[in-house]
Amino acid sequence: MSERNPNTVGVVFGALMILFGALALLAQVFRDALDWSMIWPFAVVAAGAAFFVVMFAGGRSSSAFAIPGSILGTIGLMLLYQNLTGHWESWSYGWAVIVMSVGIGITIMGLRGRNSSVRRAGLRVLRVGLILFVVFGAMFELIFFADTPSAVRQYFFPAMLILVGVYLVLTRRRELPSISSPTEPKDEIIPAQEDAT
């Protein structure tokens, strides 16, 4: 097992500084060409990408950098969606996306570190986050925000509720005992004792 490079943290912060400096320079050079007030979340996505660069550069011992990379990248994409659509109220259930991103990061860490138990744990966290996202998203979008029609409210969450419901039914059904093989023990036949005369 390889030892962790003590300079890894410095590499991460150095890469982040380069990224943010490059973005700030681009914002000044292309000030009139791009609307930076709309695409600023790419800075958060870039910060997440920097952690993945360090993860791949550092070898298997740096696989844990996948977790903050996934969290920052996912939050950046969520902010980009909200900034472009103005749908900021989606944070009422968007926190579940962060749970999903933790699961994604743990899964990638398990794959990168070739640790199957860590990978399975990440998939479990990802499933929990997805179920929370669908349940809370449907609750807020279909009940509390229902007065404004949108494709997300009308089609996405109803379809996701159906898919998650089918998934839960099928996975739980496999864990139930089969009807054709009863689990109750059969009555034991006890021979009658002869009366002593």
PAPAVEX-191594 format. One record per atom (N, C-alpha, C): atom name; x, y, z. Coordinates in Angstrom, 2 decimals. Layout:
N
> CA; X; Y; Z $
...
This chain:
197
> N; 0.85; -1.19; 0.00 $
> CA; 0.00; 0.00; 0.00 $
> C; 0.89; 1.24; 0.00 $
> N; 0.63; 2.14; -0.95 $
> CA; 1.47; 3.33; -1.07 $
> C; 1.12; 4.37; -0.02 $
> N; 2.13; 5.11; 0.40 $
> CA; 1.92; 6.14; 1.41 $
> C; 1.35; 7.39; 0.76 $
> N; 0.55; 8.12; 1.52 $
> CA; -0.05; 9.35; 1.01 $
> C; 1.01; 10.43; 0.91 $
> N; 1.01; 11.14; -0.18 $
> CA; 1.96; 12.22; -0.41 $
> C; 1.58; 13.41; 0.48 $
> N; 2.48; 13.89; 1.34 $
> CA; 2.14; 15.01; 2.22 $
> C; 1.90; 16.32; 1.48 $
> N; 2.32; 16.40; 0.23 $
> CA; 2.14; 17.63; -0.54 $
> C; 0.80; 17.68; -1.27 $
> N; -0.05; 16.66; -1.06 $
> CA; -1.31; 16.59; -1.80 $
> C; -2.21; 17.77; -1.51 $
> N; -2.31; 18.19; -0.22 $
> CA; -3.16; 19.33; 0.14 $
> C; -2.67; 20.59; -0.56 $
> N; -1.38; 20.78; -0.61 $
> CA; -0.83; 21.94; -1.30 $
> C; -1.14; 21.93; -2.78 $
> N; -1.11; 20.72; -3.38 $
> CA; -1.44; 20.60; -4.80 $
> C; -2.90; 20.98; -5.04 $
> N; -3.79; 20.53; -4.12 $
> CA; -5.22; 20.86; -4.26 $
> C; -5.42; 22.36; -4.22 $
> N; -4.88; 23.01; -3.19 $
> CA; -5.07; 24.45; -3.07 $
> C; -4.39; 25.20; -4.21 $
> N; -3.26; 24.72; -4.65 $
> CA; -2.61; 25.35; -5.80 $
> C; -3.46; 25.25; -7.05 $
> N; -4.04; 24.05; -7.29 $
> CA; -4.89; 23.86; -8.46 $
> C; -6.14; 24.73; -8.38 $
> N; -6.72; 24.85; -7.16 $
> CA; -7.90; 25.71; -6.99 $
> C; -7.56; 27.17; -7.26 $
> N; -6.40; 27.61; -6.79 $
> CA; -6.01; 29.00; -7.02 $
> C; -5.81; 29.26; -8.51 $
> N; -5.21; 28.30; -9.22 $
> CA; -5.02; 28.46; -10.67 $
> C; -6.37; 28.55; -11.37 $
> N; -7.30; 27.67; -10.99 $
> CA; -8.62; 27.67; -11.62 $
> C; -9.37; 28.98; -11.37 $
> N; -9.41; 29.41; -10.11 $
> CA; -10.13; 30.64; -9.80 $
> C; -9.44; 31.86; -10.43 $
> N; -8.12; 31.85; -10.46 $
> CA; -7.41; 32.94; -11.13 $
> C; -7.70; 32.98; -12.62 $
> N; -7.73; 31.79; -13.25 $
> CA; -8.03; 31.73; -14.68 $
> C; -9.44; 32.20; -14.97 $
> N; -10.39; 31.79; -14.11 $
> CA; -11.78; 32.22; -14.30 $
> C; -11.91; 33.72; -14.11 $
> N; -11.22; 34.29; -13.10 $
> CA; -11.28; 35.74; -12.89 $
> C; -10.68; 36.49; -14.06 $
> N; -9.59; 35.95; -14.62 $
> CA; -8.96; 36.59; -15.78 $
> C; -9.87; 36.53; -17.00 $
> N; -10.50; 35.36; -17.23 $
> CA; -11.44; 35.22; -18.35 $
> C; -12.63; 36.16; -18.19 $
> N; -13.08; 36.32; -16.94 $
> CA; -14.22; 37.22; -16.70 $
> C; -13.88; 38.65; -17.07 $
> N; -12.61; 39.04; -16.89 $
> CA; -12.21; 40.40; -17.25 $
> C; -12.00; 40.55; -18.76 $
> N; -11.37; 39.53; -19.36 $
> CA; -11.07; 39.61; -20.79 $
> C; -12.35; 39.55; -21.63 $
> N; -13.26; 38.65; -21.25 $
> CA; -14.50; 38.47; -22.02 $
> C; -15.69; 39.06; -21.29 $
> N; -15.48; 40.21; -20.67 $
> CA; -16.53; 40.85; -19.87 $
> C; -17.79; 41.12; -20.69 $
> N; -17.64; 41.56; -21.93 $
> CA; -18.79; 41.92; -22.75 $
> C; -19.34; 40.73; -23.53 $
> N; -18.54; 39.71; -23.73 $
> CA; -18.97; 38.58; -24.56 $
> C; -19.82; 37.58; -23.78 $
> N; -19.57; 37.43; -22.49 $
> CA; -20.28; 36.42; -21.70 $
> C; -21.00; 37.08; -20.54 $
> N; -22.14; 36.52; -20.19 $
> CA; -22.90; 36.99; -19.04 $
> C; -22.46; 36.16; -17.82 $
> N; -21.44; 36.64; -17.13 $
> CA; -20.86; 35.87; -16.02 $
> C; -21.79; 35.79; -14.83 $
> N; -22.79; 36.68; -14.78 $
> CA; -23.74; 36.58; -13.67 $
> C; -24.61; 35.33; -13.79 $
> N; -24.66; 34.73; -14.99 $
> CA; -25.46; 33.53; -15.19 $
> C; -24.65; 32.24; -15.08 $
> N; -23.36; 32.32; -15.40 $
> CA; -22.58; 31.08; -15.45 $
> C; -21.53; 30.99; -14.34 $
> N; -21.65; 31.83; -13.30 $
> CA; -20.68; 31.77; -12.20 $
> C; -20.64; 30.41; -11.49 $
> N; -21.71; 29.61; -11.49 $
> CA; -21.60; 28.30; -10.81 $
> C; -20.54; 27.39; -11.40 $
> N; -20.08; 27.70; -12.64 $
> CA; -19.01; 26.89; -13.20 $
> C; -17.74; 26.96; -12.35 $
> N; -17.58; 28.03; -11.57 $
> CA; -16.44; 28.12; -10.66 $
> C; -16.52; 27.03; -9.59 $
> N; -17.73; 26.74; -9.11 $
> CA; -17.90; 25.68; -8.11 $
> C; -17.66; 24.32; -8.75 $
> N; -18.16; 24.14; -9.99 $
> CA; -17.92; 22.89; -10.72 $
> C; -16.42; 22.70; -10.95 $
> N; -15.72; 23.77; -11.30 $
> CA; -14.28; 23.69; -11.54 $
> C; -13.54; 23.31; -10.26 $
> N; -14.00; 23.81; -9.11 $
> CA; -13.38; 23.44; -7.84 $
> C; -13.54; 21.94; -7.59 $
> N; -14.73; 21.42; -7.90 $
> CA; -14.93; 19.97; -7.77 $
> C; -14.04; 19.19; -8.72 $
> N; -13.89; 19.71; -9.95 $
> CA; -13.03; 19.03; -10.93 $
> C; -11.58; 19.01; -10.47 $
> N; -11.15; 20.06; -9.75 $
> CA; -9.76; 20.11; -9.26 $
> C; -9.49; 18.95; -8.30 $
> N; -10.47; 18.61; -7.47 $
> CA; -10.28; 17.48; -6.55 $
> C; -10.13; 16.17; -7.32 $
> N; -10.87; 16.04; -8.43 $
> CA; -10.73; 14.82; -9.23 $
> C; -9.38; 14.76; -9.93 $
> N; -8.87; 15.93; -10.35 $
> CA; -7.53; 15.97; -10.96 $
> C; -6.49; 15.49; -9.95 $
> N; -6.61; 15.97; -8.72 $
> CA; -5.67; 15.54; -7.67 $
> C; -5.84; 14.06; -7.38 $
> N; -7.09; 13.57; -7.39 $
> CA; -7.34; 12.16; -7.12 $
> C; -6.63; 11.28; -8.15 $
> N; -6.78; 11.63; -9.43 $
> CA; -6.16; 10.81; -10.48 $
> C; -4.64; 10.98; -10.50 $
> N; -4.16; 12.17; -10.14 $
> CA; -2.71; 12.39; -10.13 $
> C; -2.05; 11.72; -8.94 $
> N; -2.77; 11.57; -7.84 $
> CA; -2.18; 11.04; -6.62 $
> C; -2.22; 9.53; -6.47 $
> N; -2.85; 8.84; -7.40 $
> CA; -2.91; 7.39; -7.30 $
> C; -4.03; 6.93; -6.37 $
> N; -3.99; 5.63; -6.06 $
> CA; -5.06; 5.04; -5.26 $
> C; -5.12; 5.59; -3.85 $
> N; -4.01; 6.05; -3.31 $
> CA; -4.01; 6.59; -1.95 $
> C; -4.76; 7.91; -1.86 $
> N; -5.02; 8.55; -3.00 $
> CA; -5.74; 9.82; -3.01 $
> C; -7.20; 9.66; -3.44 $
> N; -7.71; 8.44; -3.36 $
> CA; -9.07; 8.19; -3.86 $
> C; -10.13; 8.91; -3.03 $
> N; -9.83; 9.27; -1.76 $
> CA; -10.83; 9.96; -0.93 $
> C; -11.16; 11.35; -1.45 $
> N; -10.32; 11.93; -2.33 $
> CA; -10.62; 13.25; -2.90 $
> C; -11.85; 13.21; -3.81 $
> N; -12.31; 11.99; -4.14 $
> CA; -13.53; 11.88; -4.96 $
> C; -14.75; 12.40; -4.21 $
> N; -14.74; 12.33; -2.88 $
> CA; -15.92; 12.75; -2.10 $
> C; -16.11; 14.26; -2.16 $
> N; -15.11; 15.10; -1.77 $
> CA; -15.33; 16.54; -1.92 $
> C; -15.48; 16.96; -3.37 $
> N; -14.81; 16.25; -4.29 $
> CA; -14.98; 16.57; -5.70 $
> C; -16.40; 16.36; -6.17 $
> N; -17.01; 15.25; -5.75 $
> CA; -18.39; 14.97; -6.13 $
> C; -19.35; 15.97; -5.50 $
> N; -19.12; 16.30; -4.23 $
> CA; -20.01; 17.25; -3.54 $
> C; -19.97; 18.62; -4.22 $
> N; -18.75; 19.15; -4.44 $
> CA; -18.63; 20.48; -5.05 $
> C; -19.16; 20.49; -6.48 $
> N; -18.83; 19.44; -7.23 $
> CA; -19.30; 19.38; -8.62 $
> C; -20.82; 19.33; -8.70 $
> N; -21.44; 18.53; -7.84 $
> CA; -22.90; 18.40; -7.86 $
> C; -23.57; 19.70; -7.40 $
> N; -23.03; 20.32; -6.35 $
> CA; -23.60; 21.60; -5.90 $
> C; -23.45; 22.65; -7.00 $
> N; -22.32; 22.66; -7.68 $
> CA; -22.14; 23.60; -8.78 $
> C; -23.16; 23.40; -9.89 $
> N; -23.43; 22.14; -10.25 $
> CA; -24.43; 21.88; -11.29 $
> C; -25.83; 22.27; -10.82 $
> N; -26.12; 22.03; -9.54 $
> CA; -27.42; 22.43; -8.99 $
> C; -27.56; 23.95; -9.02 $
> N; -26.51; 24.66; -8.63 $
> CA; -26.54; 26.12; -8.67 $
> C; -26.68; 26.64; -10.10 $
> N; -26.02; 25.97; -11.04 $
> CA; -26.13; 26.37; -12.44 $
> C; -27.56; 26.22; -12.93 $
> N; -28.19; 25.08; -12.62 $
> CA; -29.59; 24.87; -12.99 $
> C; -30.49; 25.95; -12.39 $
> N; -30.30; 26.22; -11.11 $
> CA; -31.16; 27.21; -10.44 $
> C; -30.90; 28.62; -10.97 $
> N; -29.65; 28.93; -11.27 $
> CA; -29.32; 30.26; -11.76 $
> C; -29.88; 30.49; -13.16 $
> N; -29.88; 29.44; -13.99 $
> CA; -30.38; 29.59; -15.35 $
> C; -31.91; 29.59; -15.40 $
> N; -32.55; 28.86; -14.50 $
> CA; -34.01; 28.74; -14.54 $
> C; -34.71; 29.65; -13.53 $
> N; -33.99; 30.13; -12.52 $
> CA; -34.62; 30.92; -11.47 $
> C; -35.44; 30.08; -10.51 $
> N; -35.25; 28.78; -10.54 $
> CA; -36.02; 27.85; -9.71 $
> C; -35.29; 27.63; -8.38 $
> N; -35.05; 28.69; -7.63 $
> CA; -34.28; 28.62; -6.39 $
> C; -35.03; 27.88; -5.29 $
> N; -36.35; 27.80; -5.39 $
> CA; -37.11; 27.08; -4.36 $
> C; -36.83; 25.59; -4.37 $
> N; -36.15; 25.10; -5.40 $
> CA; -35.81; 23.67; -5.44 $
> C; -34.81; 23.29; -4.35 $
> N; -34.20; 24.28; -3.66 $
> CA; -33.32; 23.95; -2.53 $
> C; -34.12; 23.31; -1.39 $
> N; -35.45; 23.45; -1.41 $
> CA; -36.26; 22.83; -0.36 $
> C; -36.13; 21.32; -0.36 $
> N; -35.76; 20.75; -1.49 $
> CA; -35.48; 19.31; -1.56 $
> C; -34.12; 19.03; -2.21 $
> N; -33.46; 20.07; -2.70 $
> CA; -32.18; 19.89; -3.37 $
> C; -31.07; 19.41; -2.45 $
> N; -31.27; 19.57; -1.13 $
> CA; -30.26; 19.08; -0.19 $
> C; -30.05; 17.56; -0.35 $
> N; -31.08; 16.86; -0.82 $
> CA; -30.93; 15.41; -1.03 $
> C; -29.93; 15.10; -2.13 $
> N; -29.73; 16.06; -3.05 $
> CA; -28.72; 15.88; -4.09 $
> C; -27.32; 15.81; -3.48 $
> N; -27.12; 16.54; -2.38 $
> CA; -25.82; 16.48; -1.70 $
> C; -25.61; 15.10; -1.10 $
> N; -26.66; 14.50; -0.55 $
> CA; -26.55; 13.12; -0.04 $
> C; -26.19; 12.18; -1.19 $
> N; -26.84; 12.37; -2.34 $
> CA; -26.51; 11.55; -3.51 $
> C; -25.06; 11.73; -3.92 $
> N; -24.58; 12.98; -3.89 $
> CA; -23.21; 13.25; -4.31 $
> C; -22.19; 12.61; -3.37 $
> N; -22.52; 12.54; -2.08 $
> CA; -21.65; 11.82; -1.15 $
> C; -21.57; 10.35; -1.54 $
> N; -22.74; 9.76; -1.87 $
> CA; -22.75; 8.37; -2.31 $
> C; -21.95; 8.16; -3.58 $
> N; -22.06; 9.11; -4.52 $
> CA; -21.27; 9.01; -5.76 $
> C; -19.78; 9.06; -5.44 $
> N; -19.39; 9.99; -4.56 $
> CA; -17.98; 10.12; -4.20 $
> C; -17.44; 8.88; -3.51 $
> N; -18.23; 8.29; -2.60 $
> CA; -17.79; 7.07; -1.92 $
> C; -17.67; 5.92; -2.91 $
> N; -18.63; 5.85; -3.86 $
> CA; -18.57; 4.80; -4.88 $
> C; -17.33; 4.93; -5.73 $
> N; -17.03; 6.15; -6.18 $
> CA; -15.82; 6.37; -6.98 $
> C; -14.58; 6.05; -6.17 $
> N; -14.59; 6.43; -4.88 $
> CA; -13.45; 6.12; -4.01 $
> C; -13.25; 4.61; -3.92 $
> N; -14.35; 3.86; -3.79 $
> CA; -14.24; 2.40; -3.73 $
> C; -13.74; 1.80; -5.03 $
> N; -14.21; 2.36; -6.15 $
> CA; -13.74; 1.87; -7.45 $
> C; -12.26; 2.19; -7.66 $
> N; -11.88; 3.42; -7.32 $
> CA; -10.48; 3.85; -7.51 $
> C; -9.55; 3.10; -6.57 $
> N; -9.99; 2.89; -5.34 $
> CA; -9.17; 2.18; -4.37 $
> C; -9.32; 0.67; -4.42 $
> N; -10.15; 0.17; -5.35 $
> CA; -10.41; -1.27; -5.51 $
> C; -10.87; -1.90; -4.21 $
> N; -11.82; -1.23; -3.56 $
> CA; -12.39; -1.70; -2.30 $
> C; -13.88; -1.91; -2.51 $
> N; -14.29; -3.18; -2.65 $
> CA; -15.68; -3.47; -2.99 $
> C; -16.65; -3.11; -1.86 $
> N; -16.23; -3.21; -0.59 $
> CA; -17.13; -2.87; 0.51 $
> C; -17.40; -1.37; 0.55 $
> N; -16.39; -0.55; 0.26 $
> CA; -16.58; 0.90; 0.19 $
> C; -17.49; 1.25; -0.99 $
> N; -17.28; 0.58; -2.11 $
> CA; -18.13; 0.83; -3.29 $
> C; -19.59; 0.50; -2.99 $
> N; -19.84; -0.63; -2.32 $
> CA; -21.22; -1.00; -1.98 $
> C; -21.83; -0.01; -1.00 $
> N; -21.03; 0.46; -0.04 $
> CA; -21.53; 1.47; 0.91 $
> C; -21.90; 2.76; 0.17 $
> N; -21.11; 3.15; -0.80 $
> CA; -21.42; 4.34; -1.58 $
> C; -22.71; 4.19; -2.37 $
> N; -22.93; 3.01; -2.94 $
> CA; -24.17; 2.77; -3.68 $
> C; -25.39; 2.82; -2.76 $
> N; -25.22; 2.36; -1.52 $
> CA; -26.34; 2.43; -0.56 $
> C; -26.67; 3.88; -0.22 $
> N; -25.64; 4.70; 0.01 $
> CA; -25.87; 6.12; 0.30 $
> C; -26.51; 6.80; -0.91 $
> N; -26.05; 6.46; -2.11 $
> CA; -26.62; 7.03; -3.34 $
> C; -28.10; 6.68; -3.47 $
> N; -28.46; 5.42; -3.17 $
> CA; -29.87; 5.01; -3.25 $
> C; -30.73; 5.77; -2.25 $
> N; -30.21; 5.92; -1.02 $
> CA; -30.97; 6.66; 0.00 $
> C; -31.17; 8.11; -0.44 $
> N; -30.13; 8.74; -0.96 $
> CA; -30.24; 10.12; -1.43 $
> C; -31.23; 10.26; -2.56 $
> N; -31.23; 9.30; -3.49 $
> CA; -32.16; 9.35; -4.62 $
> C; -33.60; 9.22; -4.14 $
> N; -33.85; 8.31; -3.23 $
> CA; -35.21; 8.13; -2.70 $
> C; -35.66; 9.40; -1.97 $
> N; -34.78; 9.98; -1.15 $
> CA; -35.12; 11.22; -0.45 $
> C; -35.41; 12.35; -1.44 $
> N; -34.60; 12.43; -2.49 $
> CA; -34.80; 13.47; -3.50 $
> C; -36.16; 13.34; -4.17 $
> N; -36.53; 12.11; -4.55 $
> CA; -37.80; 11.89; -5.23 $
> C; -38.98; 12.16; -4.29 $
> N; -38.90; 11.65; -3.05 $
> CA; -40.01; 11.80; -2.12 $
> C; -40.22; 13.28; -1.76 $
> N; -39.15; 13.96; -1.33 $
> CA; -39.30; 15.35; -0.94 $
> C; -39.55; 16.25; -2.15 $
> N; -38.92; 15.93; -3.28 $
> CA; -39.16; 16.71; -4.48 $
> C; -40.60; 16.62; -4.94 $
> N; -41.16; 15.42; -4.92 $
> CA; -42.56; 15.25; -5.29 $
> C; -43.47; 15.98; -4.31 $
> N; -43.15; 15.90; -3.03 $
> CA; -43.99; 16.55; -2.03 $
> C; -44.01; 18.07; -2.26 $
> N; -42.85; 18.67; -2.45 $
> CA; -42.80; 20.13; -2.62 $
> C; -43.33; 20.56; -3.99 $
> N; -42.92; 19.84; -5.04 $
> CA; -43.32; 20.26; -6.39 $
> C; -44.79; 20.01; -6.66 $
> N; -45.33; 18.87; -6.21 $
> CA; -46.71; 18.52; -6.54 $
> C; -47.73; 19.07; -5.56 $
> N; -47.27; 19.47; -4.36 $
> CA; -48.22; 19.97; -3.36 $
> C; -48.03; 21.46; -3.13 $
> N; -46.80; 21.85; -2.74 $
> CA; -46.58; 23.24; -2.34 $
> C; -46.34; 24.19; -3.51 $
> N; -45.73; 23.70; -4.60 $
> CA; -45.44; 24.56; -5.75 $
> C; -46.34; 24.25; -6.93 $
> N; -47.48; 23.61; -6.71 $
> CA; -48.31; 23.10; -7.81 $
> C; -49.01; 24.20; -8.60 $
> N; -49.05; 25.43; -8.09 $
> CA; -49.80; 26.48; -8.78 $
> C; -49.12; 26.97; -10.05 $
> N; -47.81; 26.69; -10.22 $
> CA; -47.09; 27.10; -11.42 $
> C; -46.76; 25.87; -12.26 $
> N; -47.38; 25.71; -13.44 $
> CA; -47.12; 24.49; -14.22 $
> C; -45.71; 24.49; -14.81 $
> N; -45.09; 23.33; -14.81 $
> CA; -43.78; 23.13; -15.44 $
> C; -43.62; 21.66; -15.74 $
> N; -42.68; 21.35; -16.64 $
> CA; -42.46; 19.95; -17.01 $
> C; -41.96; 19.14; -15.83 $
> N; -41.16; 19.78; -14.95 $
> CA; -40.66; 19.07; -13.77 $
> C; -41.82; 18.63; -12.90 $
> N; -42.78; 19.53; -12.69 $
> CA; -43.92; 19.20; -11.81 $
> C; -44.88; 18.24; -12.49 $
> N; -45.10; 18.40; -13.78 $
> CA; -46.14; 17.64; -14.45 $
> C; -45.70; 16.23; -14.85 $
> N; -44.41; 16.06; -15.18 $
> CA; -43.97; 14.78; -15.73 $
> C; -42.83; 14.12; -14.96 $
> N; -41.79; 14.91; -14.62 $
> CA; -40.58; 14.32; -14.05 $
> C; -40.86; 13.63; -12.72 $
> N; -41.41; 14.37; -11.76 $
> CA; -41.58; 13.78; -10.43 $
> C; -42.64; 12.69; -10.38 $
> N; -43.77; 12.81; -11.10 $
> CA; -44.68; 11.65; -11.13 $
> C; -44.03; 10.39; -11.70 $
> N; -43.24; 10.57; -12.79 $
> CA; -42.56; 9.41; -13.38 $
> C; -41.53; 8.84; -12.41 $
> N; -40.79; 9.73; -11.70 $
> CA; -39.79; 9.25; -10.74 $
> C; -40.43; 8.55; -9.56 $
> N; -41.60; 9.03; -9.12 $
> CA; -42.31; 8.34; -8.04 $
> C; -42.67; 6.92; -8.45 $
> N; -43.13; 6.76; -9.68 $
> CA; -43.49; 5.43; -10.18 $
> C; -42.25; 4.54; -10.22 $
> N; -41.15; 5.05; -10.76 $
> CA; -39.93; 4.23; -10.88 $
> C; -39.38; 3.83; -9.51 $
> N; -39.33; 4.78; -8.58 $
> CA; -38.83; 4.45; -7.24 $
> C; -39.76; 3.47; -6.54 $
> N; -41.09; 3.64; -6.73 $
> CA; -42.04; 2.71; -6.14 $
> C; -41.87; 1.31; -6.69 $
> N; -41.68; 1.18; -8.01 $
> CA; -41.44; -0.14; -8.61 $
> C; -40.16; -0.75; -8.07 $
> N; -39.11; 0.07; -7.96 $
> CA; -37.84; -0.41; -7.42 $
> C; -38.01; -0.94; -6.00 $
> N; -38.69; -0.18; -5.14 $
> CA; -38.87; -0.60; -3.75 $
> C; -39.70; -1.87; -3.66 $
> N; -40.75; -1.97; -4.49 $
> CA; -41.59; -3.18; -4.46 $
> C; -40.78; -4.40; -4.90 $
> N; -40.01; -4.26; -5.98 $
> CA; -39.25; -5.41; -6.49 $
> C; -38.14; -5.83; -5.53 $
> N; -37.44; -4.85; -4.95 $
> CA; -36.35; -5.23; -4.04 $
> C; -36.88; -5.82; -2.74 $
> N; -37.98; -5.29; -2.23 $
> CA; -38.55; -5.83; -0.99 $
> C; -39.21; -7.18; -1.23 $
> N; -39.74; -7.37; -2.43 $
> CA; -40.40; -8.65; -2.72 $
> C; -39.40; -9.80; -2.72 $
> N; -38.17; -9.52; -3.15 $
> CA; -37.15; -10.57; -3.15 $
> C; -36.78; -10.98; -1.73 $
> N; -36.95; -10.04; -0.78 $
> CA; -36.58; -10.34; 0.61 $
> C; -37.68; -11.07; 1.36 $
> N; -38.92; -11.08; 0.81 $
> CA; -40.02; -11.75; 1.49 $
> C; -39.94; -13.25; 1.26 $
> N; -40.40; -14.07; 2.22 $
> CA; -40.40; -15.51; 2.00 $
> C; -41.42; -15.89; 0.94 $
> N; -41.11; -16.94; 0.21 $
> CA; -41.99; -17.39; -0.86 $
> C; -43.28; -17.98; -0.29 $
> N; -44.40; -17.77; -1.00 $
> CA; -45.69; -18.29; -0.54 $
> C; -45.73; -19.80; -0.69 $
> N; -45.05; -20.31; -1.74 $
> CA; -45.12; -21.75; -2.00 $
> C; -44.28; -22.57; -1.03 $
> N; -43.39; -21.92; -0.29 $
> CA; -42.58; -22.67; 0.68 $
> C; -42.86; -22.12; 2.07 $
> N; -43.86; -22.67; 2.76 $
> CA; -44.21; -22.15; 4.08 $
> C; -43.07; -22.31; 5.06 $
> N; -42.98; -21.34; 5.95 $
> CA; -41.90; -21.36; 6.93 $
> C; -42.34; -21.97; 8.26 $
> N; -43.66; -22.15; 8.42 $
> CA; -44.12; -22.71; 9.68 $
> C; -43.79; -24.20; 9.74 $
> N; -43.32; -24.69; 10.87 $
> CA; -43.00; -26.13; 10.97 $
> C; -44.27; -26.97; 10.96 $
> N; -44.13; -28.15; 10.37 $
> CA; -45.28; -29.06; 10.33 $
> C; -45.54; -29.63; 11.71 $
> N; -46.81; -29.96; 11.94 $
> CA; -47.17; -30.55; 13.23 $
> C; -46.48; -31.90; 13.37 $
> N; -45.90; -32.09; 14.53 $
> CA; -45.21; -33.36; 14.79 $
> C; -46.20; -34.38; 15.32 $
> N; -46.19; -35.56; 14.74 $
> CA; -47.11; -36.62; 15.14 $
> C; -46.47; -37.39; 16.29 $
> N; -47.16; -37.34; 17.43 $
> CA; -46.65; -38.04; 18.62 $
> C; -47.44; -39.34; 18.77 $
> N; -46.76; -40.46; 18.81 $
> CA; -47.50; -41.75; 18.93 $
> C; -48.20; -41.83; 20.29 $
> N; -49.39; -42.37; 20.23 $
> CA; -50.18; -42.50; 21.49 $
> C; -49.57; -43.55; 22.38 $
> N; -49.51; -43.21; 23.66 $
> CA; -48.96; -44.15; 24.63 $
> C; -50.06; -45.11; 25.11 $
> N; -49.67; -46.35; 25.30 $
> CA; -50.66; -47.33; 25.78 $
> C; -50.90; -47.12; 27.26 $
> N; -52.16; -47.26; 27.61 $
> CA; -52.50; -47.12; 29.03 $
> C; -51.94; -48.31; 29.81 $
> N; -51.32; -47.97; 30.91 $
> CA; -50.80; -49.06; 31.78 $
> C; -51.96; -49.69; 32.54 $
> N; -52.07; -51.00; 32.47 $
> CA; -53.16; -51.69; 33.15 $
> C; -52.65; -52.42; 34.36 $
